[in-house]
Structure formats: C-alpha cells, structure tokens
C-alpha cells in the first residue's frame, strides 16, 4: 500500500536522500520561520519539508494540494536556468509552484502565509 503524502514510484539515490536530511537539519532562518507556520496541518493540510520529487529537493511539498513552496535565497540569482528547468519538470508533473524570497518570508510572513492559503484554496 502506498504511503500517503509522498510522491510514490520514484527512485531516490542514497546521496539525494542524505542531502534532503541535511537540508532539514540545516534550514535557513526563513525556511525555519515558514516551517513553523505550515507544519502540523496548521493550514489544514500536511506539508513535508525538503521532499525529493523527480530527483529535485523542494523546500516544502503538500501532496493533497499538489503544491510546492520554494524559499529562495541569494543563490537562486546565480542558478536561474536550473530553477527554470526544475520548475518546468515539476509543472509537467501537475504540480503548482509558488516561490518566495528569504527577505519576503522574514519581513512579510503573514502575507506569505496568506498567499499560500490562497493557493491551497485553488486546489
């Protein structure tokens, strides 16, 4: 029986799984702040953090709403092509992606949570 709320049928390398575990332990301050707001079904659905999907590690994932939340730091300015490739692959799987900058999460948390709630209602 498949496990609920996890993308099933995918192969995940040990290295990718280990990297996802490291990212969970070493979350950025913005990721920690947002995780506090979305964890434990606080928004009515379950989110997973640092979830491996199609070989990519996404920051937060809600299976029920097919929603990926990415919290982008400065590094994303240097990897726009990689982000576009990721986004295209995830969108083709039927997932919706919403991106927030670290600064946006840190300074406008309630607005960020409001946008996430709006996206959840669209599903």
C-alpha positions in Angstrom: 0.0 0.0 0.0 1.5 3.4 -1.0 2.4 5.8 1.8 0.1 8.9 1.8 1.5 12.3 1.1 4.7 11.1 -0.5 5.4 11.1 -4.3 5.4 7.4 -5.0 7.0 5.3 -7.6 10.2 7.3 -7.8 13.8 6.1 -7.2 15.8 8.2 -4.8 19.5 7.8 -4.5 21.1 7.4 -1.1 23.0 10.6 -1.8 19.9 12.5 -2.6 18.1 11.2 0.5 21.1 12.1 2.7 21.2 15.6 1.2 17.5 16.1 1.9 18.1 15.0 5.6 21.0 17.5 5.8 18.8 20.3 4.4 16.1 19.5 7.0 18.8 19.8 9.8 20.3 23.0 8.3 17.2 25.0 7.3 17.7 28.7 6.6 16.2 31.2 9.1 13.4 31.9 6.5 12.7 28.2 6.0 12.5 27.7 9.8 10.1 30.6 10.1 7.8 29.4 7.3 8.0 25.8 8.5 6.7 26.9 11.9 3.6 28.3 10.1 2.9 25.4 7.8 3.8 22.3 9.9 1.5 20.0 11.8 -1.5 20.8 9.5 -1.7 24.3 10.7 -3.2 25.3 7.3 -5.5 22.3 7.2 -3.1 20.1 5.0 0.1 18.3 5.6 3.4 19.7 4.3 6.6 17.9 4.1 9.9 19.7 4.1 12.9 19.0 1.8 10.9 16.5 -0.2 12.6 14.7 -3.1 10.5 14.8 -6.2 11.8 13.6 -9.6 15.4 14.0 -8.4 14.9 17.5 -7.1 14.7 18.5 -3.5 11.9 21.0 -2.9 11.6 23.1 0.2 8.0 22.3 1.1 5.5 20.0 -0.5 1.8 19.4 0.0 0.7 16.2 -1.8 -3.0 16.8 -1.3 -2.9 20.2 -3.0 -0.1 19.3 -5.5 1.7 22.4 -4.2 5.4 23.1 -4.0 6.7 26.0 -2.0 10.2 27.3 -2.6 12.0 29.8 -0.4 14.8 31.4 -2.5 18.0 32.8 -1.1 20.7 34.7 -3.0 22.0 31.6 -4.6 18.9 31.5 -6.8 20.1 34.6 -8.6 23.0 32.5 -9.9 21.0 29.5 -10.9 18.0 30.9 -12.8 18.4 28.3 -15.6 18.4 25.4 -13.2 15.4 26.8 -11.4 13.5 27.1 -14.7 14.4 23.5 -15.6 13.2 22.3 -12.2 10.0 24.4 -12.4 9.3 23.0 -15.9 9.8 19.4 -14.8 7.6 19.8 -11.7 4.9 21.7 -13.6 4.8 18.9 -16.2 4.1 16.5 -13.3 1.0 18.6 -12.5 2.5 20.3 -9.5 2.0 24.0 -8.8 5.0 26.0 -7.6 5.0 29.2 -5.5 8.2 31.0 -4.8 9.1 33.4 -2.1 12.4 35.2 -1.4 14.1 34.9 2.0 13.5 38.6 2.6 9.8 38.3 1.8 9.4 35.5 4.3 11.3 37.3 7.0 9.6 40.7 6.6 6.1 39.8 5.4 5.3 36.4 6.9 1.6 36.9 7.3 1.3 38.0 3.6 3.3 34.9 2.6 1.1 32.6 4.6 -2.0 34.4 3.1 -0.7 33.7 -0.4 -0.1 30.0 0.5 -3.7 29.8 1.8 -5.0 31.3 -1.4 -3.0 28.7 -3.4 -4.4 25.9 -1.3 -7.9 27.1 -1.9 -7.3 26.9 -5.7 -6.7 23.2 -5.5 
